[in-house]
Amino acid sequence: MQDDVLEVRIMEEANFIADTGATVRSAAEVFHISKSTVHTVVII
């Protein structure tokens, strides 16, 4: 169950960055998470 939630989160953030050309900083602001978390999630 938790893996499904993580997979959805990863896809939402990655798609947001790909679709909008957002920076890590702006994606972090939109998703209310740290820049480090964005890096970690998108690298997965």
Residue pairs with C-beta under 8 A, 6 or more apart in sequence:
9 41
10 41
10 42
10 44
12 31
13 27
13 31
13 38
13 41
13 42
14 41
14 42
16 22
16 27
16 30
16 31
17 24
17 27
17 42
22 30
24 35
24 38
24 39
24 42
25 35
27 38
28 34
28 35
28 37
28 38
31 38
